Amino acid sequence: MDEQKAEDLEYDIEGLHFIMSSDDFNKYGDIVIEDTGYGFKVGPENAQDDGGCGGGCSGCGQ
């Protein structure tokens, strides 16, 4: 989080103003902001959802 720069991209969606660096957009593409009911989940639109279990936990039975 910092001050807006001249090269930043700007979006106005339903009365909310969003700013994203052009470098981040080139790296990640469009970003999705999802209200989870407990906070917000922010990530690239094309991110693959692994179901929350990357195989490193022993509590999921796998």
N, CA, C, O and CB atoms as a CASP TS submission, in Angstrom:
PFRMAT TS
TARGET T0000
AUTHOR 0000-0000-0000
METHOD Language model
MODEL 1
PARENT N/A
ATOM      1  N   MET     1       0.844  -1.162   0.000  1.00  0.00           N
ATOM      2  CA  MET     1       0.000   0.000   0.000  1.00  0.00           C
ATOM      3  C   MET     1       0.896   1.234   0.000  1.00  0.00           C
ATOM      4  O   MET     1       1.762   1.404   0.858  1.00  0.00           O
ATOM      5  CB  MET     1      -0.964  -0.007   1.213  1.00  0.00           C
ATOM      6  N   ASP     2       0.660   2.070  -0.974  1.00  0.00           N
ATOM      7  CA  ASP     2       1.422   3.302  -1.056  1.00  0.00           C
ATOM      8  C   ASP     2       0.617   4.331  -1.831  1.00  0.00           C
ATOM      9  O   ASP     2      -0.556   4.114  -2.136  1.00  0.00           O
ATOM     10  CB  ASP     2       2.798   3.064  -1.718  1.00  0.00           C
ATOM     11  N   GLU     3       1.238   5.424  -2.139  1.00  0.00           N
ATOM     12  CA  GLU     3       0.581   6.488  -2.893  1.00  0.00           C
ATOM     13  C   GLU     3       0.484   6.107  -4.369  1.00  0.00           C
ATOM     14  O   GLU     3       1.326   5.380  -4.897  1.00  0.00           O
ATOM     15  CB  GLU     3       1.342   7.821  -2.730  1.00  0.00           C
ATOM     16  N   GLN     4      -0.562   6.617  -5.019  1.00  0.00           N
ATOM     17  CA  GLN     4      -0.766   6.351  -6.431  1.00  0.00           C
ATOM     18  C   GLN     4       0.341   6.982  -7.264  1.00  0.00           C
ATOM     19  O   GLN     4       0.786   8.099  -6.997  1.00  0.00           O
ATOM     20  CB  GLN     4      -2.129   6.867  -6.879  1.00  0.00           C
ATOM     21  N   LYS     5       0.775   6.242  -8.280  1.00  0.00           N
ATOM     22  CA  LYS     5       1.805   6.715  -9.203  1.00  0.00           C
ATOM     23  C   LYS     5       1.188   6.903 -10.591  1.00  0.00           C
ATOM     24  O   LYS     5       0.126   6.355 -10.885  1.00  0.00           O
ATOM     25  CB  LYS     5       3.005   5.718  -9.260  1.00  0.00           C
ATOM     26  N   ALA     6       1.850   7.665 -11.424  1.00  0.00           N
ATOM     27  CA  ALA     6       1.327   7.982 -12.763  1.00  0.00           C
ATOM     28  C   ALA     6       1.112   6.729 -13.607  1.00  0.00           C
ATOM     29  O   ALA     6       0.189   6.692 -14.420  1.00  0.00           O
ATOM     30  CB  ALA     6       2.281   8.929 -13.489  1.00  0.00           C
ATOM     31  N   GLU     7       1.942   5.704 -13.430  1.00  0.00           N
ATOM     32  CA  GLU     7       1.831   4.496 -14.252  1.00  0.00           C
ATOM     33  C   GLU     7       0.838   3.463 -13.700  1.00  0.00           C
ATOM     34  O   GLU     7       0.621   2.424 -14.324  1.00  0.00           O
ATOM     35  CB  GLU     7       3.188   3.858 -14.386  1.00  0.00           C
ATOM     36  N   ASP     8       0.239   3.735 -12.545  1.00  0.00           N
ATOM     37  CA  ASP     8      -0.730   2.807 -11.954  1.00  0.00           C
ATOM     38  C   ASP     8      -2.015   2.763 -12.773  1.00  0.00           C
ATOM     39  O   ASP     8      -2.398   3.748 -13.405  1.00  0.00           O
ATOM     40  CB  ASP     8      -1.043   3.208 -10.505  1.00  0.00           C
ATOM     41  N   LEU     9      -2.672   1.610 -12.751  1.00  0.00           N
ATOM     42  CA  LEU     9      -3.969   1.442 -13.399  1.00  0.00           C
ATOM     43  C   LEU     9      -5.053   1.767 -12.386  1.00  0.00           C
ATOM     44  O   LEU     9      -4.888   1.504 -11.195  1.00  0.00           O
ATOM     45  CB  LEU     9      -4.144  -0.005 -13.964  1.00  0.00           C
ATOM     46  N   GLU    10      -6.166   2.340 -12.849  1.00  0.00           N
ATOM     47  CA  GLU    10      -7.260   2.722 -11.962  1.00  0.00           C
ATOM     48  C   GLU    10      -8.551   2.060 -12.417  1.00  0.00           C
ATOM     49  O   GLU    10      -8.825   1.948 -13.612  1.00  0.00           O
ATOM     50  CB  GLU    10      -7.424   4.254 -11.923  1.00  0.00           C
ATOM     51  N   TYR    11      -9.335   1.625 -11.443  1.00  0.00           N
ATOM     52  CA  TYR    11     -10.631   1.026 -11.724  1.00  0.00           C
ATOM     53  C   TYR    11     -11.645   1.595 -10.747  1.00  0.00           C
ATOM     54  O   TYR    11     -11.357   1.715  -9.557  1.00  0.00           O
ATOM     55  CB  TYR    11     -10.571  -0.524 -11.628  1.00  0.00           C
ATOM     56  N   ASP    12     -12.832   1.947 -11.234  1.00  0.00           N
ATOM     57  CA  ASP    12     -13.952   2.346 -10.392  1.00  0.00           C
ATOM     58  C   ASP    12     -15.052   1.322 -10.602  1.00  0.00           C
ATOM     59  O   ASP    12     -15.581   1.185 -11.705  1.00  0.00           O
ATOM     60  CB  ASP    12     -14.447   3.804 -10.724  1.00  0.00           C
ATOM     61  N   ILE    13     -15.393   0.606  -9.545  1.00  0.00           N
ATOM     62  CA  ILE    13     -16.392  -0.451  -9.625  1.00  0.00           C
ATOM     63  C   ILE    13     -17.399  -0.248  -8.502  1.00  0.00           C
ATOM     64  O   ILE    13     -17.052  -0.295  -7.322  1.00  0.00           O
ATOM     65  CB  ILE    13     -15.734  -1.861  -9.539  1.00  0.00           C
ATOM     66  N   GLU    14     -18.653  -0.020  -8.888  1.00  0.00           N
ATOM     67  CA  GLU    14     -19.755   0.156  -7.943  1.00  0.00           C
ATOM     68  C   GLU    14     -19.405   1.141  -6.831  1.00  0.00           C
ATOM     69  O   GLU    14     -19.668   0.879  -5.657  1.00  0.00           O
ATOM     70  CB  GLU    14     -20.141  -1.183  -7.340  1.00  0.00           C
ATOM     71  N   GLY    15     -18.813   2.268  -7.204  1.00  0.00           N
ATOM     72  CA  GLY    15     -18.500   3.316  -6.243  1.00  0.00           C
ATOM     73  C   GLY    15     -17.211   3.128  -5.476  1.00  0.00           C
ATOM     74  O   GLY    15     -16.866   3.972  -4.650  1.00  0.00           O
ATOM     75  N   LEU    16     -16.489   2.052  -5.720  1.00  0.00           N
ATOM     76  CA  LEU    16     -15.206   1.815  -5.063  1.00  0.00           C
ATOM     77  C   LEU    16     -14.079   2.086  -6.049  1.00  0.00           C
ATOM     78  O   LEU    16     -14.175   1.742  -7.227  1.00  0.00           O
ATOM     79  CB  LEU    16     -15.118   0.364  -4.515  1.00  0.00           C
ATOM     80  N   HIS    17     -13.018   2.702  -5.562  1.00  0.00           N
ATOM     81  CA  HIS    17     -11.886   3.074  -6.404  1.00  0.00           C
ATOM     82  C   HIS    17     -10.713   2.143  -6.097  1.00  0.00           C
ATOM     83  O   HIS    17     -10.263   2.061  -4.954  1.00  0.00           O
ATOM     84  CB  HIS    17     -11.486   4.567  -6.180  1.00  0.00           C
ATOM     85  N   PHE    18     -10.222   1.446  -7.115  1.00  0.00           N
ATOM     86  CA  PHE    18      -9.109   0.509  -6.968  1.00  0.00           C
ATOM     87  C   PHE    18      -7.930   0.982  -7.793  1.00  0.00           C
ATOM     88  O   PHE    18      -8.099   1.535  -8.880  1.00  0.00           O
ATOM     89  CB  PHE    18      -9.524  -0.916  -7.388  1.00  0.00           C
ATOM     90  N   ILE    19      -6.731   0.760  -7.268  1.00  0.00           N
ATOM     91  CA  ILE    19      -5.495   1.120  -7.954  1.00  0.00           C
ATOM     92  C   ILE    19      -4.588  -0.104  -7.956  1.00  0.00           C
ATOM     93  O   ILE    19      -4.462  -0.793  -6.944  1.00  0.00           O
ATOM     94  CB  ILE    19      -4.794   2.348  -7.271  1.00  0.00           C
ATOM     95  N   MET    20      -3.957  -0.372  -9.096  1.00  0.00           N
ATOM     96  CA  MET    20      -3.043  -1.507  -9.216  1.00  0.00           C
ATOM     97  C   MET    20      -1.839  -1.065 -10.029  1.00  0.00           C
ATOM     98  O   MET    20      -1.982  -0.371 -11.036  1.00  0.00           O
ATOM     99  CB  MET    20      -3.744  -2.739  -9.876  1.00  0.00           C
ATOM    100  N   SER    21      -0.665  -1.463  -9.595  1.00  0.00           N
ATOM    101  CA  SER    21       0.518  -1.090 -10.372  1.00  0.00           C
ATOM    102  C   SER    21       0.489  -1.815 -11.715  1.00  0.00           C
ATOM    103  O   SER    21       0.042  -2.958 -11.806  1.00  0.00           O
ATOM    104  CB  SER    21       1.826  -1.423  -9.593  1.00  0.00           C
ATOM    105  N   SER    22       0.966  -1.146 -12.737  1.00  0.00           N
ATOM    106  CA  SER    22       0.987  -1.762 -14.060  1.00  0.00           C
ATOM    107  C   SER    22       1.922  -2.971 -14.078  1.00  0.00           C
ATOM    108  O   SER    22       1.680  -3.922 -14.822  1.00  0.00           O
ATOM    109  CB  SER    22       1.418  -0.736 -15.122  1.00  0.00           C
ATOM    110  N   ASP    23       2.988  -2.950 -13.271  1.00  0.00           N
ATOM    111  CA  ASP    23       3.890  -4.110 -13.177  1.00  0.00           C
ATOM    112  C   ASP    23       3.162  -5.322 -12.613  1.00  0.00           C
ATOM    113  O   ASP    23       3.316  -6.430 -13.126  1.00  0.00           O
ATOM    114  CB  ASP    23       5.111  -3.777 -12.300  1.00  0.00           C
ATOM    115  N   ASP    24       2.363  -5.122 -11.551  1.00  0.00           N
ATOM    116  CA  ASP    24       1.603  -6.227 -10.964  1.00  0.00           C
ATOM    117  C   ASP    24       0.557  -6.747 -11.946  1.00  0.00           C
ATOM    118  O   ASP    24       0.335  -7.954 -12.037  1.00  0.00           O
ATOM    119  CB  ASP    24       0.927  -5.782  -9.656  1.00  0.00           C
ATOM    120  N   PHE    25      -0.085  -5.840 -12.680  1.00  0.00           N
ATOM    121  CA  PHE    25      -1.073  -6.286 -13.660  1.00  0.00           C
ATOM    122  C   PHE    25      -0.417  -7.132 -14.739  1.00  0.00           C
ATOM    123  O   PHE    25      -0.963  -8.160 -15.140  1.00  0.00           O
ATOM    124  CB  PHE    25      -1.786  -5.087 -14.290  1.00  0.00           C
ATOM    125  N   ASN    26       0.755  -6.706 -15.215  1.00  0.00           N
ATOM    126  CA  ASN    26       1.467  -7.477 -16.237  1.00  0.00           C
ATOM    127  C   ASN    26       1.883  -8.844 -15.717  1.00  0.00           C
ATOM    128  O   ASN    26       1.951  -9.804 -16.486  1.00  0.00           O
ATOM    129  CB  ASN    26       2.696  -6.713 -16.718  1.00  0.00           C
ATOM    130  N   LYS    27       2.162  -8.946 -14.424  1.00  0.00           N
ATOM    131  CA  LYS    27       2.589 -10.210 -13.833  1.00  0.00           C
ATOM    132  C   LYS    27       1.408 -11.131 -13.512  1.00  0.00           C
ATOM    133  O   LYS    27       1.479 -12.334 -13.763  1.00  0.00           O
ATOM    134  CB  LYS    27       3.389  -9.945 -12.573  1.00  0.00           C
ATOM    135  N   TYR    28       0.312 -10.570 -12.952  1.00  0.00           N
ATOM    136  CA  TYR    28      -0.795 -11.382 -12.444  1.00  0.00           C
ATOM    137  C   TYR    28      -2.070 -11.308 -13.260  1.00  0.00           C
ATOM    138  O   TYR    28      -2.888 -12.224 -13.181  1.00  0.00           O
ATOM    139  CB  TYR    28      -1.099 -10.979 -11.063  1.00  0.00           C
ATOM    140  N   GLY    29      -2.275 -10.261 -14.039  1.00  0.00           N
ATOM    141  CA  GLY    29      -3.526 -10.088 -14.776  1.00  0.00           C
ATOM    142  C   GLY    29      -4.609  -9.530 -13.870  1.00  0.00           C
ATOM    143  O   GLY    29      -4.318  -8.898 -12.855  1.00  0.00           O
ATOM    144  N   ASP    30      -5.855  -9.767 -14.242  1.00  0.00           N
ATOM    145  CA  ASP    30      -6.983  -9.258 -13.461  1.00  0.00           C
ATOM    146  C   ASP    30      -7.005  -9.894 -12.073  1.00  0.00           C
ATOM    147  O   ASP    30      -6.631 -11.053 -11.893  1.00  0.00           O
ATOM    148  CB  ASP    30      -8.312  -9.527 -14.192  1.00  0.00           C
ATOM    149  N   ILE    31      -7.452  -9.107 -11.103  1.00  0.00           N
ATOM    150  CA  ILE    31      -7.507  -9.541  -9.711  1.00  0.00           C
ATOM    151  C   ILE    31      -8.959  -9.672  -9.288  1.00  0.00           C
ATOM    152  O   ILE    31      -9.798  -8.857  -9.673  1.00  0.00           O
ATOM    153  CB  ILE    31      -6.753  -8.553  -8.786  1.00  0.00           C
ATOM    154  N   VAL    32      -9.259 -10.694  -8.497  1.00  0.00           N
ATOM    155  CA  VAL    32     -10.594 -10.910  -7.950  1.00  0.00           C
ATOM    156  C   VAL    32     -10.550 -10.610  -6.465  1.00  0.00           C
ATOM    157  O   VAL    32      -9.656 -11.071  -5.754  1.00  0.00           O
ATOM    158  CB  VAL    32     -11.093 -12.366  -8.215  1.00  0.00           C
ATOM    159  N   ILE    33     -11.526  -9.828  -5.994  1.00  0.00           N
ATOM    160  CA  ILE    33     -11.675  -9.541  -4.576  1.00  0.00           C
ATOM    161  C   ILE    33     -12.993 -10.159  -4.142  1.00  0.00           C
ATOM    162  O   ILE    33     -14.058  -9.765  -4.619  1.00  0.00           O
ATOM    163  CB  ILE    33     -11.630  -7.992  -4.279  1.00  0.00           C
ATOM    164  N   GLU    34     -12.922 -11.125  -3.238  1.00  0.00           N
ATOM    165  CA  GLU    34     -14.097 -11.886  -2.815  1.00  0.00           C
ATOM    166  C   GLU    34     -14.356 -11.652  -1.334  1.00  0.00           C
ATOM    167  O   GLU    34     -13.449 -11.773  -0.511  1.00  0.00           O
ATOM    168  CB  GLU    34     -13.909 -13.395  -3.100  1.00  0.00           C
ATOM    169  N   ASP    35     -15.601 -11.315  -0.999  1.00  0.00           N
ATOM    170  CA  ASP    35     -16.002 -11.186   0.401  1.00  0.00           C
ATOM    171  C   ASP    35     -16.331 -12.576   0.924  1.00  0.00           C
ATOM    172  O   ASP    35     -17.302 -13.190   0.482  1.00  0.00           O
ATOM    173  CB  ASP    35     -17.225 -10.216   0.563  1.00  0.00           C
ATOM    174  N   THR    36     -15.533 -13.077   1.860  1.00  0.00           N
ATOM    175  CA  THR    36     -15.723 -14.426   2.377  1.00  0.00           C
ATOM    176  C   THR    36     -16.685 -14.473   3.562  1.00  0.00           C
ATOM    177  O   THR    36     -17.028 -15.554   4.041  1.00  0.00           O
ATOM    178  CB  THR    36     -14.394 -15.008   2.781  1.00  0.00           C
ATOM    179  N   GLY    37     -17.119 -13.305   4.033  1.00  0.00           N
ATOM    180  CA  GLY    37     -17.940 -13.253   5.234  1.00  0.00           C
ATOM    181  C   GLY    37     -17.092 -13.046   6.485  1.00  0.00           C
ATOM    182  O   GLY    37     -17.605 -12.648   7.531  1.00  0.00           O
ATOM    183  N   TYR    38     -15.801 -13.315   6.374  1.00  0.00           N
ATOM    184  CA  TYR    38     -14.863 -13.137   7.485  1.00  0.00           C
ATOM    185  C   TYR    38     -13.784 -12.121   7.137  1.00  0.00           C
ATOM    186  O   TYR    38     -12.955 -11.775   7.978  1.00  0.00           O
ATOM    187  CB  TYR    38     -14.219 -14.475   7.860  1.00  0.00           C
ATOM    188  N   GLY    39     -13.796 -11.651   5.917  1.00  0.00           N
ATOM    189  CA  GLY    39     -12.782 -10.732   5.404  1.00  0.00           C
ATOM    190  C   GLY    39     -12.781 -10.833   3.895  1.00  0.00           C
ATOM    191  O   GLY    39     -13.746 -11.305   3.294  1.00  0.00           O
ATOM    192  N   PHE    40     -11.718 -10.399   3.297  1.00  0.00           N
ATOM    193  CA  PHE    40     -11.629 -10.420   1.843  1.00  0.00           C
ATOM    194  C   PHE    40     -10.509 -11.337   1.382  1.00  0.00           C
ATOM    195  O   PHE    40      -9.431 -11.377   1.975  1.00  0.00           O
ATOM    196  CB  PHE    40     -11.414  -9.012   1.300  1.00  0.00           C
ATOM    197  N   LYS    41     -10.786 -12.068   0.317  1.00  0.00           N
ATOM    198  CA  LYS    41      -9.790 -12.908  -0.335  1.00  0.00           C
ATOM    199  C   LYS    41      -9.414 -12.206  -1.634  1.00  0.00           C
ATOM    200  O   LYS    41     -10.277 -11.918  -2.463  1.00  0.00           O
ATOM    201  CB  LYS    41     -10.330 -14.375  -0.595  1.00  0.00           C
ATOM    202  N   VAL    42      -8.133 -11.935  -1.808  1.00  0.00           N
ATOM    203  CA  VAL    42      -7.649 -11.209  -2.981  1.00  0.00           C
ATOM    204  C   VAL    42      -6.658 -12.089  -3.717  1.00  0.00           C
ATOM    205  O   VAL    42      -5.719 -12.610  -3.115  1.00  0.00           O
ATOM    206  CB  VAL    42      -6.996  -9.852  -2.580  1.00  0.00           C
ATOM    207  N   GLY    43      -6.860 -12.260  -5.018  1.00  0.00           N
ATOM    208  CA  GLY    43      -5.939 -13.081  -5.783  1.00  0.00           C
ATOM    209  C   GLY    43      -6.159 -12.934  -7.272  1.00  0.00           C
ATOM    210  O   GLY    43      -7.153 -12.354  -7.708  1.00  0.00           O
ATOM    211  N   PRO    44      -5.236 -13.455  -8.048  1.00  0.00           N
ATOM    212  CA  PRO    44      -5.357 -13.393  -9.510  1.00  0.00           C
ATOM    213  C   PRO    44      -6.602 -14.138  -9.998  1.00  0.00           C
ATOM    214  O   PRO    44      -6.961 -15.186  -9.460  1.00  0.00           O
ATOM    215  CB  PRO    44      -4.101 -13.982 -10.174  1.00  0.00           C
ATOM    216  N   GLU    45      -7.249 -13.589 -11.016  1.00  0.00           N
ATOM    217  CA  GLU    45      -8.467 -14.191 -11.562  1.00  0.00           C
ATOM    218  C   GLU    45      -8.229 -15.618 -12.051  1.00  0.00           C
ATOM    219  O   GLU    45      -9.105 -16.473 -11.923  1.00  0.00           O
ATOM    220  CB  GLU    45      -9.006 -13.338 -12.703  1.00  0.00           C
ATOM    221  N   ASN    46      -7.057 -15.875 -12.605  1.00  0.00           N
ATOM    222  CA  ASN    46      -6.761 -17.184 -13.182  1.00  0.00           C
ATOM    223  C   ASN    46      -6.025 -18.118 -12.227  1.00  0.00           C
ATOM    224  O   ASN    46      -5.477 -19.132 -12.657  1.00  0.00           O
ATOM    225  CB  ASN    46      -5.948 -17.010 -14.426  1.00  0.00           C
ATOM    226  N   ALA    47      -6.006 -17.785 -10.925  1.00  0.00           N
ATOM    227  CA  ALA    47      -5.336 -18.650  -9.951  1.00  0.00           C
ATOM    228  C   ALA    47      -6.099 -19.961  -9.826  1.00  0.00           C
ATOM    229  O   ALA    47      -7.329 -19.979  -9.825  1.00  0.00           O
ATOM    230  CB  ALA    47      -5.224 -17.951  -8.569  1.00  0.00           C
ATOM    231  N   GLN    48      -5.364 -21.043  -9.724  1.00  0.00           N
ATOM    232  CA  GLN    48      -5.993 -22.342  -9.569  1.00  0.00           C
ATOM    233  C   GLN    48      -6.239 -22.602  -8.093  1.00  0.00           C
ATOM    234  O   GLN    48      -5.336 -22.468  -7.267  1.00  0.00           O
ATOM    235  CB  GLN    48      -5.124 -23.459 -10.188  1.00  0.00           C
ATOM    236  N   ASP    49      -7.469 -22.975  -7.772  1.00  0.00           N
ATOM    237  CA  ASP    49      -7.840 -23.281  -6.395  1.00  0.00           C
ATOM    238  C   ASP    49      -7.495 -24.735  -6.125  1.00  0.00           C
ATOM    239  O   ASP    49      -8.036 -25.638  -6.764  1.00  0.00           O
ATOM    240  CB  ASP    49      -9.357 -23.004  -6.134  1.00  0.00           C
ATOM    241  N   ASP    50      -6.591 -24.959  -5.178  1.00  0.00           N
ATOM    242  CA  ASP    50      -6.172 -26.329  -4.872  1.00  0.00           C
ATOM    243  C   ASP    50      -7.018 -26.954  -3.772  1.00  0.00           C
ATOM    244  O   ASP    50      -6.669 -28.008  -3.241  1.00  0.00           O
ATOM    245  CB  ASP    50      -4.710 -26.349  -4.464  1.00  0.00           C
ATOM    246  N   GLY    51      -8.132 -26.308  -3.428  1.00  0.00           N
ATOM    247  CA  GLY    51      -9.015 -26.865  -2.429  1.00  0.00           C
ATOM    248  C   GLY    51      -8.524 -26.650  -1.010  1.00  0.00           C
ATOM    249  O   GLY    51      -9.134 -27.152  -0.066  1.00  0.00           O
ATOM    250  N   GLY    52      -7.443 -25.918  -0.840  1.00  0.00           N
ATOM    251  CA  GLY    52      -6.958 -25.613   0.492  1.00  0.00           C
ATOM    252  C   GLY    52      -6.041 -26.659   1.075  1.00  0.00           C
ATOM    253  O   GLY    52      -5.546 -26.481   2.188  1.00  0.00           O
ATOM    254  N   CYS    53      -5.796 -27.743   0.367  1.00  0.00           N
ATOM    255  CA  CYS    53      -4.917 -28.784   0.891  1.00  0.00           C
ATOM    256  C   CYS    53      -3.842 -29.057  -0.139  1.00  0.00           C
ATOM    257  O   CYS    53      -4.087 -29.712  -1.153  1.00  0.00           O
ATOM    258  CB  CYS    53      -5.708 -30.083   1.234  1.00  0.00           C
ATOM    259  N   GLY    54      -2.664 -28.557   0.124  1.00  0.00           N
ATOM    260  CA  GLY    54      -1.568 -28.745  -0.806  1.00  0.00           C
ATOM    261  C   GLY    54      -0.801 -30.027  -0.577  1.00  0.00           C
ATOM    262  O   GLY    54       0.288 -30.209  -1.122  1.00  0.00           O
ATOM    263  N   GLY    55      -1.370 -30.937   0.240  1.00  0.00           N
ATOM    264  CA  GLY    55      -0.727 -32.207   0.486  1.00  0.00           C
ATOM    265  C   GLY    55       0.293 -32.161   1.624  1.00  0.00           C
ATOM    266  O   GLY    55       0.916 -33.175   1.938  1.00  0.00           O
ATOM    267  N   GLY    56       0.464 -31.006   2.234  1.00  0.00           N
ATOM    268  CA  GLY    56       1.433 -30.884   3.314  1.00  0.00           C
ATOM    269  C   GLY    56       0.844 -31.030   4.697  1.00  0.00           C
ATOM    270  O   GLY    56       1.562 -30.887   5.687  1.00  0.00           O
ATOM    271  N   CYS    57      -0.428 -31.307   4.791  1.00  0.00           N
ATOM    272  CA  CYS    57      -1.042 -31.440   6.115  1.00  0.00           C
ATOM    273  C   CYS    57      -1.412 -32.899   6.365  1.00  0.00           C
ATOM    274  O   CYS    57      -1.727 -33.642   5.436  1.00  0.00           O
ATOM    275  CB  CYS    57      -2.297 -30.529   6.238  1.00  0.00           C
ATOM    276  N   SER    58      -1.370 -33.289   7.616  1.00  0.00           N
ATOM    277  CA  SER    58      -1.755 -34.663   7.927  1.00  0.00           C
ATOM    278  C   SER    58      -3.184 -34.750   8.414  1.00  0.00           C
ATOM    279  O   SER    58      -3.702 -35.851   8.603  1.00  0.00           O
ATOM    280  CB  SER    58      -0.827 -35.247   8.965  1.00  0.00           C
ATOM    281  N   GLY    59      -3.837 -33.614   8.622  1.00  0.00           N
ATOM    282  CA  GLY    59      -5.199 -33.610   9.139  1.00  0.00           C
ATOM    283  C   GLY    59      -6.274 -33.794   8.103  1.00  0.00           C
ATOM    284  O   GLY    59      -7.450 -33.868   8.457  1.00  0.00           O
ATOM    285  N   CYS    60      -5.920 -33.872   6.826  1.00  0.00           N
ATOM    286  CA  CYS    60      -6.954 -33.983   5.798  1.00  0.00           C
ATOM    287  C   CYS    60      -7.160 -35.428   5.345  1.00  0.00           C
ATOM    288  O   CYS    60      -7.961 -35.678   4.444  1.00  0.00           O
ATOM    289  CB  CYS    60      -6.594 -33.115   4.601  1.00  0.00           C
ATOM    290  N   GLY    61      -6.463 -36.369   5.946  1.00  0.00           N
ATOM    291  CA  GLY    61      -6.679 -37.777   5.638  1.00  0.00           C
ATOM    292  C   GLY    61      -6.042 -38.254   4.361  1.00  0.00           C
ATOM    293  O   GLY    61      -6.354 -39.347   3.890  1.00  0.00           O
ATOM    294  N   GLN    62      -5.167 -37.474   3.791  1.00  0.00           N
ATOM    295  CA  GLN    62      -4.527 -37.892   2.542  1.00  0.00           C
ATOM    296  C   GLN    62      -3.051 -38.126   2.747  1.00  0.00           C
ATOM    297  O   GLN    62      -2.346 -38.485   1.804  1.00  0.00           O
ATOM    298  CB  GLN    62      -4.742 -36.853   1.450  1.00  0.00           C
TER
END
